[in-house]
Amino acid sequence: MKINQLIFASKLMLFLIFCLCLVYFLPVSAKGDGSDAGNYYNFNDGKFYNTLHSRSFFEPKPSGYFISKGDYFNPDYYGVGPKIDYNRFSDNPYTILYKYNPYDGYNPRNITLNNIINNINNISYEVNIPNLKDNDAYIDTRVRTEGSISNYFNGSNTKYYGISEDNGFSLSKEADRFAYNSIYGIDNNFQKKNDSSKDGYDISNFYLNNNSLSNFKVSINFNNNYENHFISKDSKIYFYLIRNTLNGKVPISWYMNSPVFEVLRILSYHDLHGDQHNAAVLENREQKVSKDLNEELSNLQKQINNDQQYDSNTQNYLDKQVRDICNKNEDHINHYVQQIVHRSRNYSNDILSNLNDQKFNTIQEMKDLLSKKVLSIDSIPNLNFGTQSLSYMGNTIARIQNSPVFKIRSFNNSNWRMNLSLSDMTDGKDTISSKYFQGNNSSYNNKNKTFNFSGKDGVKDISLNNISIKIPNNIRLHSGNYRGTATWNLVNGPK
């Protein structure tokens, strides 16, 4: 073999291996909208039907229509598929087409569930069915739920729209009753709508007669708790449909023969828009929490503004404080919700209770602000007496400069008292005695000078404008910068 031929063969082999790897490793994507037909059992396929007959001559075989419930096909009995329970539900979707003369090539695998809509308390979907018409036909539908969505399901709230039913059929007619019960004896009465007494699933029956079977809509109304609770990721809706004809009335002519079939379709959490539902539940709960917080904020603001113990400064302060607490926690709650909705999507059951806890704690924090004992000095000024020239003809008065104030904050205290003690002032050589300070009802010429202030609850700005220094004319002082110490002592406060 030539070198270039060997290279070509090698490349071809690598290409084939690559293609095989693609086939093996590429994921198989199944439709997630209830259109998966699952296992398909076609009794019109000779090989399939002969395989079933080969098991035993005496074995009952499913026919073109049902004479009794024993005619149901159970795949696990024949070893050709998964188990279908007595109520015709299975863990996997399936399609069974019984024997008939397929003049129109009808294929029930084409039956799909589409246009799934998840509203506040309702889920609806369309059953898409290739148009089919025949005399004496009827259908039976069953709806079952699984997972936490079952907590909100009531079969009597399952409604059907768009089925052309023939209301001429009546159980009062002996022949009709015998015909149906003979063919379809599954312990439920024909034309009994929305019977949820059978193991928690809904049964509905429709006699079509010669009306067409085509697309129709199923609507499931859940109880009010559905809109306020998450659904788990194992939540599912099972939809079962069987079409058959009445006993003894199946047309003999091949061209009038009509298909009899069963289908089971399953809507998963994804099909049910579970994430969207849960996100809506969470965001609605957040809005409810925000509404409750703002209502409580409004009530507390009214309480503040109507409380006569607070002056306008205090009211403004407290109003701002409760608003800040509310806004801060609302921002925290919003961040918490958005992290779940847009990132984790982990809708665990404790999330809603966490929101309620955060609401309760926020309200308590706002209330605590109004009931908490507070007594504090918010600000104190420097006491500056400016530059003065001594007069030896009379007393020298050095007045305080820049209108100094100190701020006291007091809530839920009956009263408070502030003592201001002033020390001697010195420039390192001479001293101005503290007994020369005067004002605010403090006695002049008294050593260990103390000024007293008192008040009640609120935020108080106390002016010190009336404090001054009176230096007698017989005092001789050097020029210099004289400094001393002011000591503020707040008493009668909380321990």
ABEGO torsion letter per residue (X at the ends): XBAAAAAAAAAAAAAAAAAAAAAAABBBBBBAAGABAEBBBBAABAAAAAAAAAABAABBBBBABBABAAABBBAAAAGAEBBBBAAGBBABBBBBBBBBBBAAGBBAAABBBBGBBBBAABBBBBBBBBBBBBBGBBBBBBBBBBEAAAAABBAAABBBBGBBBBAABBAABAAAAAAAAAABBAGBBBGBBGBAABGGBBBBBBBAEABBBBBBBBBBBBBAAAAABBBBAABBBBBBBBBBBBBGABBABAAABBBBBBBBBBBBAAAAGAAAAAAAAAAAAAAAAAAAAAAAAAAAAAAAAABAABBAAAAAAAAAAAAAAAAAAAAAAAAAAAAAAAAAGBBBAAAAAAAAAAAAAAAAAAAAAAABBBBBBABBBBBBAEBBBBBAABBBBBBBBGGBBBBBBBBGBABBBBBBBBBBBBAGABBBBAAABBEGGBBBGBBGBBBBBBBBBEBBBBBAAABBBBBBAABBBBBEBBBBBBBBBBBGBBX
